[in-house]
Amino acid sequence: MTQVEIFEIEDIKKLVERAGSMYRLSKSTGLQQTQIGNYLNGRTKPSVNSLLKLNQYKSQEVDNAVINTKAS
């Protein structure tokens, strides 16, 4: 069974910052910018499918950071 991290508004803000913009996070996750904006504004909560995409993006970012650290 896959564990899915629940993202709060602050967590999603951090992902947007890491991505560089809502547009880039949108392109990287397949989520629409309006969805991400709604999560950030507290209008809606991410669905399970959206949480899976955000978790996958976060784990990719962690993997890339580890790879970049080892390459230095």
QUIMOQUI-V6298 format. One record per pair of residues at least 12 apart in sequence whose C-alpha atoms are under 7 Angstrom apart, sorted by sequence separation. I is the first residue (numbers start at 1). J is the second residue. D is the distance in Angstrom with one decimal. If there is no record, write none. Layout:
BEGIN
I | J | D
I | J | D
END
This chain:
BEGIN
22 | 36 | 7.0
29 | 53 | 5.6
29 | 54 | 6.5
13 | 40 | 6.9
12 | 40 | 6.9
29 | 57 | 6.3
9 | 39 | 6.6
9 | 40 | 5.4
6 | 51 | 6.8
4 | 51 | 7.0
4 | 52 | 6.5
5 | 55 | 6.6
4 | 55 | 6.8
END
